[in-house]
Amino acid sequence: QVQLVESGGGLVQAGESLRLSCAASRTIIWADVMGWYRQAPGKQRELVATISRLGVTNYADSVKGRFTISRDIANNKVYLQMNSLKPEDTGVYYCNARKLATVEDYWGQGIQVTVSS
């Protein structure tokens, strides 16, 4: 098991930047994939970005070129750098840890990001 705690959210204006952090209770390379998801009001949770144990990254088309996922293995943290934020980026952002072989999925409590126009 792993506990995940997000931080760094808030209210910003369009065009500004935020960096989200996810602190894990154990080494992040325990998971096969670490990622960020978001859920806007009235919409389903959607993938934002993931990073595999080997460091391979994947992004939703809507954030490519603006968001960057990274990690600090020594400190058990995953980050999401969000630049050129848009109002449509508004939502609750969740950190996720996934183990594929055992079908384990862990989520943080979520953190609000609001982008005003």
LINMO-V10424 format. One line per field, one symbol per residue. psi: psi as a letter, one per 20 degrees, with the letter a starting at -180 (. if undefined). A space follows every 10 residues. Layout:
psi->???
This chain:
psi->rqppoqrjaa prqpirqqpq qopqirpijh qhpqrprqoq pjrqpqpgqq prhijpqqqq hiipihqppr qnhhjlqqqo porlqqhiip apppqqpppg hjlppqqriq ppppoq.
